[in-house]
Amino acid sequence: MSNRHLRRIAVAASAAAVLPLALTACSSDSDTSASGSGSGADKASSSAPAEDTQPMDEPFGPGCATVPKTGAGSFDGMAQDPVATAASNNPALSTLVTAVKQADLVDTLNSAENITVFAPTNDAFAKIPKADLDKLLADKAELSKVLTSHVVGEKLTPKQLEKGSFDTLAKTKLTTSGAKTSYTVNDSSKVVCGNVPTANATVYIVDTVLMPAS
């Protein structure tokens, strides 16, 4: 056998030995790449921010800053008392409390179950001309109608206020609209501190008295 023939056989044998090694290396690189891709996808999935689905169940609004931090007039304190009593411990609601007493509605509100009260602040009552307010406070029947038009016979959540229409104890309609922490009542009154719990009611403190249609 010639030397040239022997060299051809040696080259062919060498190529045959190298080929399986090359195929193994390619397979290993492919597996590593696939594994790395999967790991990256897992990391991307795990790092994606979770959707915030936590319900809003605490008082909200700029007016809440005026509520005492401790004592009977605080949120914790108001939660222990029925609504008329709870309101009497909040300095911002003193005019409302006077009106409730004048209309003999303290026991009615305190004994009701699962109601919502839209409570006007002192500043809300101050928007009414003094002569008109004095006249209203002196007319027990009309005063009772005005006050009970602020009361709905069920506990309302902020979600229900987004677009709502509710019957009041005065047999009038009360409408609400808004979202998150901004709500309007009867297209005129803004909720300044909402979702305040009392022992028998949820309170939404508002900046304008809701006068029922004549």
Disulfide bonds with the S-S distance in Angstrom:
Cys64-Cys193 2.12
